[in-house]
């Protein structure tokens, strides 16, 4: 059941990003997922697997970044995604208000 919930979460994240972008699948949209944690966490490994599966189903590409529990790195990753003009950014954050300015820039 836990794995199913993770996959559902991943599909919801990917689907929300895809639908909110206004980009058709034929345009092969690019998304970035930025996770505050490290790559070795089994929870995030399953989430990323679900995101990748959903990306394949929607014919989009997803670049997954891990910030290794470093808010500065995560803000840098957000800024890189903005500069790359991806269709959407998915975030998993762990420090409230540390990303407000970057997120506002991404929305604009």
LINSULFEN-V373581 format. One line per field, one symbol per residue. phi: phi as a letter, one per 20 degrees, with the letter a starting at -180 (. if undefined). psi: psi as a letter, one per 30 degrees, with the letter a starting at -180 (. if undefined). Layout:
phi = ???
psi = ???
This chain:
phi = .fffffffgffffffffffffmdfgfelfdccdcdfeefeffffgffffffffffffelcdcddcdelldgffffffffffffelffacdccdccgmfcgffffffff
psi = eeeeeeeeeeeeeeeeeeeffgklfffilklkkjkfalffjeeeeeeeeeeeeeeeeghlkkjkkkfhgjeeeeeeeeeeeeefhlflkkkjlfjkgfgeeeeeeee.
